[in-house]
Amino acid sequence: MSAPGFPVAEGPESVRPSGLLDVLGVASVVLDARGHVVLWSPQAEELFGYPAQEALGQYAARIMVHEEHLDLVVKLFADVMLTGQSWAGAFPIRRKDGSTRLVEFRNMRLLDDHGDVYALGLCADRSTVRRLERDVALSTQVITQSPVGLAVFDTELRYVSVNPALERLNGVPAAEHIGRSVREVLPLLDVDAIETAMRRVLETGRPVVDHKTVGWTPAAPEDERAWLISLYRLEDATGTVLGLAGSVVDVTEQHRAGIEAEAARRRLALIADASARIGTTLELDRTARELADVAVPELADIAAVDLLEAVVEGRRSSLGPSESAVIRALAVEADDAPEALRAADPPGQVARYGPDRLVTECVRTGRPVMVAEVRPADLPRIARSPEAAELLAEAGVHSYLAVPLIARGEVLGALDLKRIRNPLPFGEDDLLLARELAARAAVQIDNARWYQNARDTALTLQRSLLPSHPPVTGGLEVASRYQPAGATSEVGGDWFDVIPLDDGKTALVVGDVMGSGINAAATMGRLRTATNTLASLDLDPARLLEHLDRITEGLDHSIATCVYAVHDPELRQCRIANAGHLPPARLRAGHPPELLELPTGAPLGVGGVAFSTTTVDLEPGDRLVFYTDGLVETRQHPLDERLDALLALLDGPDRPLEEVCDLLLRTLHQPDNSDDVALLIARVQKAG
């Protein structure tokens, strides 16, 4: 309903109205100059309780104001109509049902196009207005004083407002946010993921809570920071989408603590891995490779394990300030760094590093050397040569760390680490981890070093005790081999001998002292000496073994097996006695290879057991193959199966004896066999 002279306002249909006035329930009333109601809105009907048909034409003061304020209101109305100045205030009203309500009024004078004067009254329940005022005041204070960054975005995802906390977090003034997108204000965040989440919330209304993002802002351009972002869709009372509200919480400290915790976990895992992987054998080179393998790529992109040459040779080493370090490279490992790998010393190579080199400083002082950020001037002190320095520069080495390998108070060498692809420089945590790895590995390396020295000593002793015999003696062509045990085990007491006797005879001996190491090698030497002495007496083979048995009993309870044979070219015979050893094989033209059927006998050192001699015919061209158990025994196969394999290899065309030796060792001896091998092959020559 409208009064004459008042045009009806029409707005664009494309703009939806706000629901705020509906929340307030603002009533609109128009009075004529005499104070009578000429317009009465539906909200006025609800507020005052009078339907429009009852209110229109009534004297407004009678139905809108409590009687106790009637005179004051009439005067205020007259002042508004006379002066044109608006008035606002709150008065109690008496509704049609007799109840009282406090109502806030806003009154102003209106003038139509005929010059007639009217009064517009806007009325709202005072409690509703006060509630909204409190809500707005609370929201304003919370937004302004909150430590959480808050922002409002329009439907185009542009900033509409930001609070002071977000200004500080972003390092961008509020005015530079307004009207711009997140991409424009903070380009160094993961903007694609953030905007995708914003659009999804805008479309679905489902909030995103605690979305984590990491990046850089103008507030801290050098430091990576982390935030939790929550997004909520904003709607008015009518359901119209207004935009988004977002909250931002800085969780950088928790993020860094998580990274540190994960790094600590990985360090512990790496140390545990190192404990399992380093020192699986007593082989020096392999132990060094295991250390390098553990360090790459978790700790470095390239790792080298270097030992002082004096330490490798079993001598203690101490360097003066002006002395160079003579270093043997044991292992190098790289993660996709070919240039840096070429710059490293190849494993096994010995190089001299001048006193100014960083690795020399490390092994001289026994303290780590770290260059967190390598400059071009640092490379000549890291590399072994100018050419190597150029290769390191090409590879992009940007951080360097060397830690000493120290065991039992002695500096053995250094673990040399470089970073290329890993963008982070070495830090204190890396240093602690490298020192822990080096400390654990150094003990294993030292054990391997001493074991290798002891093994080399025993091997040298054993080789010195083994004979050197002419290829032809006493009508026999002879070939032999001695194969030490694998690097994981000590040397054993296997031996062979070819002893020329009177009347053109030749004694052939193969034996095996049980046990390993220097003691076994020494026992072997004593038995070999005794065998040579007894052989010169031209004793029957069984009688000779009886003497050896008594001698062995006196050698600290040693036990040995032995086959002793004497070849007589005149009689074309070979007399053989066996003391617990595997039987020799005989090869004869036109016959398959066979194992000689000999009484096994008891091993030497058991005592009280008789031995017997077996005579075997040998014609020119016949061959005898003597061997120790290391050639055929394995843990995976039955002995009979392995002996059959030996005979199968011996079958076939006649080959040179040296070739046969190599074939047997290459085919039968297992790389992981923990026993050494003695092999002796004799072929009967034609007379004359």
C-alpha angles and dihedrals in degrees: 000000000000136000120242111274097027113112119218111243117229122196132194111279092219093069113076115214123246117252094220094098089051089054090050092044091217111195120211122210128175120200129191122230091275092055097254122140114254099162126033121180126212088248087057089054090054095043099046100025096233119120115231093252090058096043101045112096093013123125099261098216091061095057101029106043134054110251094242090064096040098107094046093049093048090053093047090050091051091050092051092049092046102042102025091227115138122239133204133187147124126258134168115251131201111227123215090260089057096253121130126231131178108236130187115222134202114189130185138164121253128199122197129205092270093057094253117146124228136169125231118207122192113193134183136170107270094220092053091050092048092048091053091046090053091047091050092046091048093047091048094051094044092049093045098045101032116118087214116090110243130189139173120213129193123229089274089059093249122141113261097173140351131192125234092259091060090047088057095044093050097036089226125116116247092245090059091055098053114101094005132103128239089253091057096045101037110022094162094068126087088271097169092059093044095050092046090055091047093052091047092053091046091052101040105027090226109132125233112223126197099350104179120223132173129202148098132292134186087258090069109007094171098046127072108228136186132219140183111225124197123188130196131180116240120219133172125230091277094052096255111152108239099177137268138312117210134190125199124197121187108230097167094126092051089045092052091045088053091049090049091048091050090047090050090049091050091048091053090047090050092050090049089048090050091052089055099040105037119077099017088144138019091243109121099211093045093050089053091050090051090055092049091047092053093050094052124105100349095062106014142004092232128022131183128189112208130180129196108255091230090056092051088053091052098256128121116245133205123175128211122218093263098039125107121231118240103210133184116209110226103174141001126190127181136181106220095318107126096164092051090046091055089050092057124087109261114245111272095024120123116217134178116230117198122238091258094059117108094229089053089053089050096053093038096053099029089228131115120261117208130182103184094188114028115213124195089258090059097057097077088057091050102043127068093231142006089260091053090049090056090051091051090051090051090049091054100240104184105164133036136191132174122183125185123247103227125178127170090352095305126114105230100176139290144287105227117202133184134179124215112144095026101084096204119092120233111273139184093278090053090049092052091049093047091050091050092050092046092049093051094044095045092064091051091046091049091050090050091047094053092043091051091048091050091046092049089050092051092044091050090050092048095047089049089055095049117092130249107215134183115256091242125038135153094355093311132111106213135194127176144178136195116199116188118222119268117286090258093068140049123259117270137218101259116140143166133194140191110203122187111220135188121286093030094294122144129205117214118198134182121174143165126207110207113240132035144250132045093325092057091046091049092049089049090054093052092048091048091051091048091048092052091050094048092044090060088062090064091233124174108264093244091049090050091052090052089057091047090050092057091045091050091051088062094051100089094287093304121172125206140168122219144175115204120189133175118202118207111193093191094057093033088229140121121208111207135187125186130208105192094306132133111269120259120246122238124208119197129176112260093014132089116250113272141190111239114246102234131158102261097220126190124291119264113269096036091096134203096051121119121229127211135210123229122198117218125189116234125190126191109285094027116128134208120203118201120185143158125243093259089077097059111016121095134162093237102051136053114252093239090056091051093048089052088053089052092053091046091056091048091052118091136049121354111266134186110278093238089055091050091052091053092046094053095047094044095049106033107030110087117219092229094047110133094208134074125235135229116190128183126177124184128187121196112239126218113259119260 
